[in-house]
Amino acid sequence: MRNTSARGVCIVGLLVLVAAVGPSEISIHAKAEAGTTTQSADQRTLVILANFSDKALTCTADSVRSLMFDPTLSLAALYKDNSRGTVNFSGDVVGPYTLNIASTDPCGLSAVSVGAEAMATASGVDVSAYPRRVYVLPPSTCPGGGNGTMSGVPTYAWIHSCAVRGNYVHNLGHNLGMDHAGTSGNFPQTEYGDSSDPLGWANNVFSGFNAPHRHQMGWLDPTRLEVVSEDGSFNVVPLALDSPNASGPKMLSIAKSDTNELYSVSYRQPVGFDSYVDGMAFDRLSIHRYRIDGSSTKTTLVARLEDGESFVDPVNGITIRLISHSATAASTEVSFAGVPCQRTSPTLAVLPQTTSGQPGTSVNYTMSLTNADSQACSSTTFALSASVPAGWSSTVLPSTITVSPGGSGQATVSVRSSSSAQGTYTSTVAGNSADGRSVSAGVTHVVVVGDSEPPTPPTSLVATANKQQKQIQLSWDRSSDNTGVIGYRVWRDGSPMGTTSNTTWVDEAWKSGASYSYIVAAYDAAGNVSPPSTGVMVNLPGAGGRGSK
């Protein structure tokens, strides 16, 4: 068991780090099924408290025991309540033991678990009797609040902030097979971020799970789950409300055919453990995307609706509307009527915005036209053109593009100046549809006579990854030139990214776990380009996956 390998760890919070790990790490197991839980009955759990050689825990065994197993307000009570009694955590808390590991040593979760279990065994604990194992540790070089393996038996969870209740709930949720609760749609697209679920927002409370996670785990009462495939009106009752006076479904499930997913429609009120959910979820309909086909247990919050508001999926022709709400129900309408096409003007971007060259020579621009029509519309064909100063010439290839709603099409515009040109000129590129919708953008062409000397290469190129802002920031020292530098060209992995007149650049189009190399070159008004700068490389941490969380 200890000689298997893991691909990564998932950290509670916004930062996810995945490293290449050695053979001593713990294997990752995916959940075999979703929609009907296999995690039922008593979950025997051993919680081992461990100190590092240079740092001790601030939590006592009694406080952790209460946090885990108290009959009224604890992790065990939360899971028993939300699972309708099908999941019960019980067990023991032992330690603290002092590991022969310092908090400043490189993060090694396997070494922690092996050392802690060895000490527990030496003190008379039968570790093998517990399929759930939790290691409570002081803060260390391991980032975030906790880590947890995904399903499997036994499971492992490491807690790095011992007093934060959400760290335990989050990572033992991974142990049972739940993935993260993220956001998209009307919210920023994130891996975490759904504050209505502890798998998306681990804070110091015992808050209830969202409706789709309960459905995936088999915790929803089948009589309170309604599958909706036709137009209708529904009184959706609060997810945590168990009362004979509250009649109606707790969740609506609607097929999202284009992606083989489902929409979950639910309603939250401050009842029971849902009292600790983010208050923004109360008095509103929550709409999530999720799956129950076993391929994923991740959930995604896409919208929250107030009275009178609607969520529209034009691709699948679905409209969900909150009519009104009370403490006991949310009056909801679901319609499958098609959404009419809404045509609007396209948008246009052109790079670079400024070019330079000798008289009688050509420069190239890349134009990118985006179709802003609603998803219910058909594709549109746009005729592309360029207007240039008198005596100049231009070509646009291709001259027409057909673009679907929300999609983009590209073309190359080549502009040749006249042999007598000198100075700064403006050209215009445009896209026009047959129904009269158009968009245009201006570009600048600087023509300089007689300069063939390139600028000096930029120096001191530095690339820094800003993980909080999800940016790679470049900076360099200014180049010199006999007539003056007007800009810099930036390349990533040998491909041009764009130009700037500044000595800085921000790259936001990167992926976790990738490595990128950058170079920069200066250019002057005559189009002379300097030799490239010395290259720099950035190695980014990975984002994890369905592995150790």
VEXDREN-2710 file (C-alpha; in Angstrom, 1 decimal):
% VEXDREN-2710
k/r/px/py/pz
1/MET/0.0/0.0/0.0
2/ARG/2.8/2.4/0.9
3/ASN/4.7/1.7/-2.3
4/THR/2.1/3.1/-4.6
5/SER/2.2/6.5/-6.1
6/ALA/0.1/9.7/-6.2
7/ARG/-0.2/12.4/-8.9
8/GLY/-0.9/15.3/-6.5
9/VAL/-2.7/16.7/-3.5
10/CYS/-5.6/19.0/-3.3
11/ILE/-5.4/21.9/-0.9
12/VAL/-8.3/23.5/0.8
13/GLY/-8.4/27.1/-0.3
14/LEU/-7.6/28.9/-3.5
15/LEU/-4.1/27.5/-4.0
16/VAL/-3.6/24.1/-5.5
17/LEU/-0.2/22.6/-5.8
18/VAL/0.7/19.3/-7.4
19/ALA/4.2/18.0/-7.5
20/ALA/5.9/15.0/-8.9
21/VAL/5.8/12.7/-5.9
22/GLY/7.8/9.6/-5.1
23/PRO/6.9/6.0/-4.5
24/SER/6.2/6.6/-0.8
25/GLU/3.1/8.6/-1.5
26/ILE/-0.4/7.3/-1.3
27/SER/-2.4/6.0/-4.2
28/ILE/-5.5/7.8/-5.5
29/HIS/-8.8/6.1/-6.0
30/ALA/-11.7/7.5/-8.0
31/LYS/-15.3/7.0/-6.8
32/ALA/-16.8/4.2/-8.8
33/GLU/-20.4/5.4/-8.8
34/ALA/-22.3/8.6/-8.2
35/GLY/-26.0/9.1/-7.4
36/THR/-26.1/6.1/-5.0
37/THR/-23.6/6.2/-2.2
38/THR/-21.6/3.2/-1.1
39/GLN/-20.4/5.1/1.9
40/SER/-23.1/4.1/4.4
41/ALA/-23.3/3.0/8.0
42/ASP/-20.6/3.5/10.6
43/GLN/-17.4/5.2/9.4
44/ARG/-14.8/4.1/12.0
45/THR/-12.3/6.9/12.1
46/LEU/-8.9/7.2/13.9
47/VAL/-7.7/10.8/14.5
48/ILE/-4.0/10.9/15.3
49/LEU/-2.7/14.2/16.7
50/ALA/1.0/14.8/15.9
51/ASN/3.5/17.5/16.8
52/PHE/6.5/18.4/14.6
53/SER/9.9/18.3/16.2
54/ASP/10.0/22.1/16.2
55/LYS/6.3/23.0/16.5
56/ALA/3.4/21.7/18.7
57/LEU/-0.3/21.6/18.1
58/THR/-2.5/24.3/19.7
59/CYS/-5.5/22.0/19.8
60/THR/-6.1/19.4/22.6
61/ALA/-7.3/15.9/22.1
62/ASP/-10.6/16.8/23.9
63/SER/-11.3/19.7/21.5
64/VAL/-10.6/17.6/18.4
65/ARG/-12.8/14.8/19.8
66/SER/-15.6/17.2/20.4
67/LEU/-15.2/18.7/16.9
68/MET/-15.3/15.3/15.3
69/PHE/-17.7/13.2/17.3
70/ASP/-20.0/15.5/19.5
71/PRO/-23.6/14.2/19.1
72/THR/-25.1/17.6/18.4
73/LEU/-22.6/20.0/16.7
74/SER/-19.7/18.2/15.0
75/LEU/-18.5/16.7/11.8
76/ALA/-20.3/13.4/12.7
77/ALA/-23.6/15.2/13.5
78/LEU/-23.4/17.2/10.2
79/TYR/-22.9/14.1/8.1
80/LYS/-25.5/12.1/9.9
81/ASP/-28.0/14.9/9.4
82/ASN/-27.3/15.6/5.7
83/SER/-27.2/11.9/4.8
84/ARG/-30.5/11.2/6.5
85/GLY/-28.7/8.9/8.9
86/THR/-26.9/6.7/6.4
87/VAL/-23.4/8.0/7.2
88/ASN/-22.2/8.0/10.8
89/PHE/-18.7/8.9/11.9
90/SER/-17.4/7.3/15.2
91/GLY/-13.9/6.6/16.4
92/ASP/-11.1/7.7/18.6
93/VAL/-8.6/10.5/19.0
94/VAL/-5.1/9.6/20.1
95/GLY/-1.9/11.5/20.7
96/PRO/-0.3/13.9/20.4
97/TYR/2.9/12.1/19.3
98/THR/6.0/14.0/18.4
99/LEU/7.3/13.2/14.9
100/ASN/10.9/13.1/13.9
101/ILE/10.0/15.7/11.2
102/ALA/10.3/19.5/11.3
103/SER/7.6/21.9/10.2
104/THR/10.2/23.5/7.9
105/ASP/11.0/20.2/6.1
106/PRO/9.6/19.7/2.6
107/CYS/5.9/18.8/2.7
108/GLY/5.8/15.0/2.9
109/LEU/2.3/13.6/3.7
110/SER/3.2/10.0/3.4
111/ALA/6.1/10.4/5.9
112/VAL/3.7/12.1/8.3
113/SER/1.1/9.2/8.1
114/VAL/3.7/6.5/8.4
115/GLY/5.4/8.1/11.4
116/ALA/2.1/8.9/13.2
117/GLU/0.7/5.4/12.6
118/ALA/3.9/3.8/13.9
119/MET/3.7/5.8/17.1
120/ALA/0.0/5.0/17.6
121/THR/0.7/1.3/17.0
122/ALA/3.6/1.4/19.5
123/SER/1.2/2.8/22.1
124/GLY/-1.3/-0.1/21.6
125/VAL/-3.6/1.3/19.0
126/ASP/-4.9/-1.2/16.3
127/VAL/-4.7/1.2/13.4
128/SER/-5.9/-1.4/10.9
129/ALA/-9.3/-1.3/12.6
130/TYR/-10.0/2.1/11.2
131/PRO/-10.8/2.6/7.5
132/ARG/-10.8/6.4/7.9
133/ARG/-7.5/8.0/9.2
134/VAL/-7.1/11.6/10.0
135/TYR/-3.8/13.3/10.9
136/VAL/-4.0/16.6/12.8
137/LEU/-0.8/18.7/12.5
138/PRO/0.6/22.1/13.2
139/PRO/1.0/24.5/10.3
140/SER/4.0/23.6/8.1
141/THR/5.4/23.9/4.6
142/CYS/2.3/22.0/3.4
143/PRO/0.2/24.8/1.9
144/GLY/-3.5/25.3/2.6
145/GLY/-5.7/24.0/5.4
146/GLY/-5.8/20.3/4.6
147/ASN/-5.4/17.4/2.1
148/GLY/-7.5/14.3/1.5
149/THR/-7.5/11.2/-0.7
150/MET/-10.4/10.6/-3.0
151/SER/-12.4/7.5/-2.0
152/GLY/-10.8/4.1/-1.5
153/VAL/-10.2/2.1/1.7
154/PRO/-8.4/3.1/3.8
155/THR/-8.7/6.8/3.3
156/TYR/-6.4/9.5/4.6
157/ALA/-6.9/13.2/5.5
158/TRP/-4.2/15.6/6.8
159/ILE/-5.4/18.7/8.7
160/HIS/-2.9/21.6/8.9
161/SER/-5.1/24.0/10.8
162/CYS/-6.5/22.0/13.7
163/ALA/-9.3/24.4/14.9
164/VAL/-11.0/25.1/11.6
165/ARG/-14.0/22.9/11.3
166/GLY/-14.4/23.3/7.6
167/ASN/-11.0/21.7/7.0
168/TYR/-12.2/18.4/8.5
169/VAL/-15.6/18.5/6.7
170/HIS/-14.0/19.3/3.3
171/ASN/-11.3/16.6/3.4
172/LEU/-13.4/13.8/4.8
173/GLY/-15.9/14.7/2.1
174/HIS/-13.2/13.9/-0.4
175/ASN/-12.6/10.6/1.5
176/LEU/-16.3/9.7/0.9
177/GLY/-16.0/10.6/-2.8
178/MET/-17.1/14.2/-3.1
179/ASP/-15.2/16.5/-5.4
180/HIS/-15.0/20.3/-5.3
181/ALA/-17.9/22.8/-5.4
182/GLY/-16.9/25.5/-7.9
183/THR/-18.6/28.3/-9.7
184/SER/-19.2/29.5/-13.3
185/GLY/-22.0/31.2/-15.3
186/ASN/-22.9/34.4/-13.5
187/PHE/-19.9/33.9/-11.2
188/PRO/-16.2/33.8/-11.8
189/GLN/-15.2/30.3/-13.0
190/THR/-13.3/28.7/-10.2
191/GLU/-12.4/25.2/-8.9
192/TYR/-13.8/26.2/-5.5
193/GLY/-16.0/29.3/-4.6
194/ASP/-19.4/27.8/-4.0
195/SER/-20.0/29.2/-0.5
196/SER/-23.1/27.0/-0.1
197/ASP/-21.1/23.8/0.3
198/PRO/-18.1/22.9/2.4
199/LEU/-16.3/21.4/-0.6
200/GLY/-16.2/24.9/-2.1
201/TRP/-15.8/27.1/1.0
202/ALA/-14.0/25.6/4.0
203/ASN/-14.4/28.0/6.9
204/ASN/-14.9/27.6/10.7
205/VAL/-18.5/26.3/10.7
206/PHE/-20.4/23.1/10.1
207/SER/-22.4/24.1/7.1
208/GLY/-24.7/21.8/5.1
209/PHE/-23.9/20.4/1.7
210/ASN/-25.5/21.7/-1.5
211/ALA/-28.3/19.8/-3.2
212/PRO/-26.3/18.2/-6.1
213/HIS/-23.7/16.8/-3.7
214/ARG/-26.5/15.2/-1.7
215/HIS/-28.0/13.8/-4.9
216/GLN/-24.7/12.4/-6.0
217/MET/-24.1/10.7/-2.6
218/GLY/-27.6/9.2/-2.5
219/TRP/-28.6/11.4/0.5
220/LEU/-31.8/13.0/-1.0
221/ASP/-35.1/11.5/-0.1
222/PRO/-36.3/10.2/-3.6
223/THR/-39.8/11.5/-2.8
224/ARG/-38.3/15.0/-2.5
225/LEU/-36.4/14.8/-5.8
226/GLU/-38.4/15.8/-8.9
227/VAL/-37.1/15.2/-12.4
228/VAL/-38.5/17.9/-14.7
229/SER/-38.8/17.5/-18.5
230/GLU/-42.0/19.5/-19.2
231/ASP/-43.1/23.1/-18.5
232/GLY/-44.5/23.4/-15.0
233/SER/-44.8/25.3/-11.7
234/PHE/-43.2/24.0/-8.5
235/ASN/-43.0/24.9/-4.8
236/VAL/-39.4/24.0/-4.0
237/VAL/-39.1/23.6/-0.2
238/PRO/-35.9/24.5/1.7
239/LEU/-33.3/21.8/1.4
240/ALA/-32.8/21.4/5.2
241/LEU/-36.5/21.7/6.1
242/ASP/-38.1/18.4/7.3
243/SER/-41.7/19.3/8.2
244/PRO/-45.0/17.7/7.3
245/ASN/-46.3/21.2/6.5
246/ALA/-43.6/21.7/3.8
247/SER/-45.0/19.8/0.8
248/GLY/-43.0/19.8/-2.4
249/PRO/-39.7/18.8/-3.9
250/LYS/-36.4/19.8/-2.2
251/MET/-34.6/19.7/-5.6
252/LEU/-35.6/19.8/-9.2
253/SER/-33.3/17.9/-11.6
254/ILE/-33.3/19.0/-15.3
255/ALA/-31.3/17.5/-18.2
256/LYS/-28.7/19.7/-19.8
257/SER/-28.5/17.7/-23.0
258/ASP/-25.7/19.5/-24.8
259/THR/-23.1/18.5/-22.2
260/ASN/-24.7/15.4/-20.8
261/GLU/-25.1/17.1/-17.4
262/LEU/-28.0/18.0/-15.1
263/TYR/-29.2/21.3/-13.6
264/SER/-30.0/21.2/-9.9
265/VAL/-32.6/23.7/-8.7
266/SER/-32.7/24.1/-4.9
267/TYR/-33.7/26.6/-2.2
268/ARG/-31.9/27.3/1.1
269/GLN/-33.2/28.7/4.4
270/PRO/-31.3/29.1/7.8
271/VAL/-32.6/25.7/9.1
272/GLY/-30.4/23.2/11.0
273/PHE/-26.9/22.9/9.6
274/ASP/-27.9/25.1/6.7
275/SER/-28.0/28.0/9.2
276/TYR/-24.2/28.1/8.8
277/VAL/-24.3/28.4/5.0
278/ASP/-23.3/31.7/3.4
279/GLY/-26.3/34.0/3.8
280/MET/-26.2/34.9/0.1
281/ALA/-27.8/31.5/-0.6
282/PHE/-30.9/32.3/1.5
283/ASP/-34.2/33.4/-0.1
284/ARG/-32.8/32.6/-3.5
285/LEU/-32.9/29.7/-6.0
286/SER/-29.6/28.1/-6.4
287/ILE/-28.8/26.5/-9.8
288/HIS/-25.9/24.1/-10.2
289/ARG/-24.5/22.0/-13.0
290/TYR/-23.5/18.4/-12.0
291/ARG/-23.4/14.8/-13.1
292/ILE/-24.6/11.5/-11.7
293/ASP/-23.1/9.2/-14.3
294/GLY/-20.0/8.4/-12.2
295/SER/-17.6/10.4/-14.3
296/SER/-17.4/13.3/-11.8
297/THR/-18.7/14.3/-8.4
298/LYS/-17.8/18.0/-8.9
299/THR/-20.6/20.5/-8.7
300/THR/-20.7/24.0/-10.2
301/LEU/-22.9/26.9/-9.0
302/VAL/-24.0/28.8/-12.1
303/ALA/-26.7/31.2/-10.8
304/ARG/-28.7/32.5/-7.8
305/LEU/-32.1/33.9/-8.5
306/GLU/-34.0/36.5/-6.6
307/ASP/-37.8/37.1/-7.0
308/GLY/-38.7/37.8/-10.6
309/GLU/-35.3/36.8/-12.0
310/SER/-34.7/34.1/-14.6
311/PHE/-31.9/31.8/-15.6
312/VAL/-31.9/31.1/-19.4
313/ASP/-30.0/28.3/-21.2
314/PRO/-30.6/29.2/-24.8
315/VAL/-28.8/26.2/-26.2
316/ASN/-31.1/23.7/-24.5
317/GLY/-34.2/26.0/-24.5
318/ILE/-34.5/26.0/-20.7
319/THR/-35.8/28.9/-18.6
320/ILE/-35.9/28.7/-14.8
321/ARG/-37.7/31.6/-13.0
322/LEU/-38.2/32.4/-9.3
323/ILE/-41.7/33.9/-9.0
324/SER/-41.7/34.5/-5.2
325/HIS/-40.5/33.0/-2.0
326/SER/-41.4/32.5/1.7
327/ALA/-39.9/30.8/4.7
328/THR/-41.3/27.5/3.6
329/ALA/-41.2/27.4/-0.3
330/ALA/-39.9/29.0/-3.4
331/SER/-42.5/29.4/-6.2
332/THR/-40.6/28.3/-9.3
333/GLU/-41.5/28.0/-13.0
334/VAL/-39.6/25.9/-15.5
335/SER/-40.1/26.4/-19.2
336/PHE/-38.7/24.5/-22.2
337/ALA/-39.9/26.9/-24.8
338/GLY/-37.3/27.9/-27.3
339/VAL/-35.5/31.2/-26.7
340/PRO/-35.7/33.7/-29.7
341/CYS/-32.6/34.6/-31.6
342/GLN/-31.2/38.0/-30.6
343/ARG/-28.9/39.6/-33.2
344/THR/-26.4/42.2/-32.1
345/SER/-23.3/43.9/-33.5
346/PRO/-20.1/41.9/-33.5
347/THR/-16.8/42.9/-31.8
348/LEU/-13.4/43.3/-33.5
349/ALA/-9.9/43.2/-32.2
350/VAL/-6.7/43.9/-34.3
351/LEU/-3.1/43.1/-33.4
352/PRO/-0.7/44.8/-33.5
353/GLN/-2.4/48.2/-33.3
354/THR/0.8/50.0/-34.4
355/THR/3.3/48.8/-37.0
356/SER/6.2/50.5/-38.8
357/GLY/8.3/50.0/-41.9
358/GLN/10.1/51.5/-44.9
359/PRO/8.2/53.2/-47.8
360/GLY/6.7/50.8/-50.3
361/THR/6.9/47.8/-47.9
362/SER/4.1/45.7/-46.4
363/VAL/3.1/45.2/-42.8
364/ASN/0.6/42.6/-41.5
365/TYR/-2.2/42.8/-39.0
366/THR/-4.4/40.0/-37.5
367/MET/-8.1/40.8/-37.1
368/SER/-10.3/38.7/-34.8
369/LEU/-14.1/39.2/-35.2
370/THR/-16.4/37.8/-32.5
371/ASN/-20.1/37.0/-33.2
372/ALA/-22.1/38.4/-30.2
373/ASP/-25.5/37.0/-31.3
374/SER/-27.4/34.9/-28.7
375/GLN/-27.0/31.1/-28.8
376/ALA/-30.4/30.6/-30.4
377/CYS/-29.2/32.3/-33.6
378/SER/-27.7/30.6/-36.6
379/SER/-24.1/31.4/-37.8
380/THR/-23.4/34.7/-39.7
381/THR/-21.1/35.3/-42.6
382/PHE/-19.1/38.6/-42.4
383/ALA/-17.4/40.3/-45.4
384/LEU/-14.0/41.7/-44.3
385/SER/-12.3/44.7/-45.8
386/ALA/-9.6/47.3/-45.2
387/SER/-9.5/51.1/-46.1
388/VAL/-6.0/52.5/-46.6
389/PRO/-4.6/55.9/-47.5
390/ALA/-4.6/57.0/-51.2
391/GLY/-1.8/55.4/-53.2
392/TRP/-1.6/52.4/-50.8
393/SER/-2.8/48.9/-51.3
394/SER/-4.3/46.1/-49.1
395/THR/-5.4/42.5/-49.1
396/VAL/-7.6/40.6/-46.6
397/LEU/-7.4/36.8/-46.4
398/PRO/-9.8/35.3/-46.1
399/SER/-12.2/38.0/-47.4
400/THR/-15.3/36.4/-45.7
401/ILE/-15.7/34.3/-42.5
402/THR/-18.7/32.4/-41.1
403/VAL/-18.9/32.6/-37.3
404/SER/-21.3/30.9/-34.9
405/PRO/-22.8/32.7/-32.0
406/GLY/-20.1/33.4/-29.3
407/GLY/-17.4/32.2/-31.7
408/SER/-14.6/34.1/-33.3
409/GLY/-13.0/34.1/-36.7
410/GLN/-9.6/35.4/-37.8
411/ALA/-8.1/37.0/-40.9
412/THR/-4.8/38.5/-42.0
413/VAL/-4.7/42.1/-43.3
414/SER/-1.6/43.1/-45.4
415/VAL/-1.1/46.8/-45.9
416/ARG/1.5/48.2/-48.4
417/SER/2.5/51.8/-48.1
418/SER/3.3/54.0/-51.2
419/SER/6.9/54.6/-52.2
420/SER/6.6/58.2/-51.3
421/ALA/5.0/57.8/-47.9
422/GLN/6.7/59.2/-44.8
423/GLY/5.1/59.8/-41.4
424/THR/2.2/58.3/-39.4
425/TYR/-0.9/57.0/-41.2
426/THR/-4.2/55.4/-40.2
427/SER/-6.0/52.5/-41.9
428/THR/-9.3/51.0/-41.0
429/VAL/-10.3/47.3/-41.0
430/ALA/-14.0/46.3/-40.9
431/GLY/-16.5/43.4/-40.9
432/ASN/-20.0/43.6/-42.3
433/SER/-22.9/41.2/-42.4
434/ALA/-25.6/40.9/-45.1
435/ASP/-28.2/42.3/-42.7
436/GLY/-26.3/45.5/-42.1
437/ARG/-24.5/44.9/-38.9
438/SER/-20.9/46.1/-39.0
439/VAL/-17.8/46.7/-36.8
440/SER/-14.5/48.5/-37.6
441/ALA/-11.2/49.3/-35.9
442/GLY/-8.4/51.7/-36.8
443/VAL/-4.7/50.7/-37.0
444/THR/-1.6/52.9/-37.2
445/HIS/1.2/52.6/-39.7
446/VAL/4.5/54.6/-39.2
447/VAL/6.6/55.0/-42.3
448/VAL/10.2/56.0/-41.7
449/VAL/12.8/56.7/-44.5
450/GLY/16.5/55.8/-44.3
451/ASP/16.8/54.0/-40.9
452/SER/18.3/50.5/-41.1
453/GLU/19.9/50.4/-37.6
454/PRO/18.1/48.0/-35.2
455/PRO/17.7/48.8/-31.5
456/THR/19.8/47.1/-28.8
457/PRO/18.3/44.0/-27.3
458/PRO/16.2/44.4/-24.1
459/THR/18.2/43.3/-21.0
460/SER/17.3/42.0/-17.5
461/LEU/14.2/40.2/-18.6
462/VAL/12.4/38.8/-15.5
463/ALA/9.3/36.6/-15.3
464/THR/7.3/36.2/-12.1
465/ALA/4.2/34.0/-11.5
466/ASN/1.5/35.8/-9.5
467/LYS/-0.7/32.8/-8.5
468/GLN/-3.2/34.9/-6.5
469/GLN/-4.0/37.1/-9.6
470/LYS/-3.4/34.2/-12.0
471/GLN/-0.8/36.2/-14.0
472/ILE/2.7/35.8/-15.2
473/GLN/4.3/39.3/-15.1
474/LEU/7.3/40.2/-17.3
475/SER/9.6/43.2/-17.0
476/TRP/12.8/44.3/-18.7
477/ASP/15.2/47.2/-19.1
478/ARG/14.5/49.7/-21.9
479/SER/16.5/49.3/-25.2
480/SER/18.2/52.2/-27.1
481/ASP/18.0/53.1/-30.8
482/ASN/19.4/55.9/-33.0
483/THR/15.9/57.2/-33.8
484/GLY/14.0/55.8/-30.8
485/VAL/12.3/52.6/-29.7
486/ILE/8.6/52.7/-30.2
487/GLY/7.7/49.2/-28.9
488/TYR/8.6/45.7/-27.9
489/ARG/7.5/42.3/-29.2
490/VAL/6.9/39.4/-26.7
491/TRP/7.2/35.7/-27.6
492/ARG/6.2/32.7/-25.6
493/ASP/7.6/29.3/-26.5
494/GLY/8.7/30.8/-29.9
495/SER/5.2/32.1/-30.8
496/PRO/4.4/35.9/-30.8
497/MET/2.1/37.1/-28.1
498/GLY/1.8/40.8/-29.0
499/THR/3.4/44.1/-28.7
500/THR/3.6/46.8/-26.1
501/SER/5.1/50.3/-25.8
502/ASN/5.9/49.6/-22.1
503/THR/8.7/47.6/-20.5
504/THR/6.2/45.2/-18.9
505/TRP/3.8/42.5/-20.0
506/VAL/1.2/40.5/-18.3
507/ASP/0.4/36.9/-19.5
508/GLU/-3.0/35.7/-18.3
509/ALA/-3.4/32.8/-20.8
510/TRP/-1.5/30.1/-18.9
511/LYS/-2.4/26.8/-17.4
512/SER/-1.3/25.3/-14.1
513/GLY/1.4/22.7/-14.3
514/ALA/2.9/24.1/-17.5
515/SER/6.3/25.5/-18.3
516/TYR/6.8/28.6/-20.5
517/SER/9.8/30.3/-22.0
518/TYR/9.8/34.0/-22.9
519/ILE/11.9/36.4/-25.0
520/VAL/11.4/40.1/-25.9
521/ALA/12.7/42.2/-28.8
522/ALA/12.6/45.9/-29.4
523/TYR/11.6/47.7/-32.6
524/ASP/11.8/51.2/-33.9
525/ALA/9.6/53.3/-36.2
526/ALA/11.3/52.0/-39.3
527/GLY/10.4/48.4/-38.4
528/ASN/14.0/47.4/-37.5
529/VAL/13.9/44.7/-34.8
530/SER/16.6/44.2/-32.2
531/PRO/18.2/40.8/-31.5
532/PRO/16.1/39.0/-28.8
533/SER/16.7/39.3/-25.1
534/THR/18.1/36.4/-23.1
535/GLY/15.2/34.0/-22.5
536/VAL/13.6/33.2/-19.2
537/MET/11.5/30.2/-18.1
538/VAL/8.6/29.9/-15.7
539/ASN/7.6/26.6/-14.2
540/LEU/4.1/26.7/-12.8
541/PRO/2.6/24.5/-10.0
542/GLY/0.0/22.1/-11.1
543/ALA/-3.8/22.3/-10.3
544/GLY/-4.4/18.8/-9.2
545/GLY/-7.3/16.8/-10.3
546/ARG/-9.3/13.8/-9.1
547/GLY/-6.5/12.8/-6.9
548/SER/-5.4/13.4/-3.4
549/LYS/-7.3/16.4/-2.4
END
